[in-house]
Amino acid sequence: MTKLLPSSPYMFDCNVIAIDLAKNLFQVCKTDKNGQVIYNKAISRAKLKGLLIKEKKSLVAMESCSSTHYWARFAKQVGHYVKAINARQVKAFRQGQKTDANDALAISVAARQPHIKESRLLSVQEQCLQGIECMRDLLVKQKVNLSNQLRALLLELGHAIAQGDAQLIQAIPEILEDAENDLTHRFRFSIQLTFRRFIGTIEEVKLIEEKLREIVKQDPICTRLQALEGVGPVCAILMKIALGNTTHFKNGREAAACLGLTPVQHSSGGKEKIGSISKVIGNKKLRSALYKGALAVVCQLEKRESRSQKDIWLRELTVRRGKKIAAIALANKTVRTAFALLKHDAEYQPQLLVA
């Protein structure tokens, strides 16, 4: 969390301009330093820019949603403080029915709470990098959907295809060329079109992944992050985006907690109850990538000798708690190590065992 400087807006010595973001019509609620509403009105996209330019230096607050980064950068350019807040945290401050005016007022109230942690804002370059990964992820999902549909339709007609893209690519042409099966001409034509889309999607995924590999090779931060156990190109890019601004977190432990890699607590009356990690909070995509990479490391560790102190720790933890919990523990340690590397601009050097 960022430190509160004497001139910080969180000391409540300036106005708050809370914006309920939308595509064309925005709800803007302006409150003074005492929390009194000056106005709460709907304005157009063009007028919002003019309003931010004319207003004196204020705290501009908004929910973390679509277009947040764009408006945050614009507000900073014209001299305002900016605070982006998770929508779940804003919801607790909304009174009455859900309307744009009530939402904007809730954002204003939430922005003045010193314990509410703001969301990290990305630069244009980081957003572009994140966008490339989002497009790759969408294409991968489309590829899987097309594969599942082809397999399911043909299985209903008695054609069982083994797992794997290579098996599907080999089987489909053989099925279509078999004149003795009972498939109709129109059905064959539809399968052919879907199969072409499937092949095209595979090629598109390869092209985007090639671009990502080029980015990783040219980026020294991603190169350093890939030295960590279970971290590949995609995971390195996601970690760079999430942890790039190390001042956003107090320490590595807080970074791991924000990504959803620490157990959820439900404590009361002095009794601490520690549960499992939450599937709701945190960065789901990065957490999934870290878990998959860590699980691969855990599984490979069974097939080779320990090479470092971390391997010994991981092997002992796997015996005590199982592979999945060990993988989560390794993912947690990976985030904390990555945070330390980025904060101190250091290289990863595992503690190797003496031969």
Protein Blocks (a to p, Z undefined) as FASTA:
>chain_A
ZZddfklcklopaccddddddfklccdddddfkopafbdcdddfklmmmmmmmpccdddd
ddddehklmmmmmmmmnopacddddfklmmmmpgcjddfklmmmmmmmmmmpmklccddd
ddfklmmmmmmmmmmmmmmmmmmmmmmmmmmmmmmnopacdehjklmmmmmmmmmmmmkb
mcdfklmmmmmmmmmmmmmmmmmmmmmmmmmmmmmmmpmklmmmmmpghiafklmmmmmm
mmmpmmlpmblmlmmmmnopaccdddeehiacdddddfkgccfklmmmmmmmmmmmmmmm
mmpccfbfklmmmmmmmmmnojklmmmmmmmmmmmmmmmmmmnopadddddddZZ
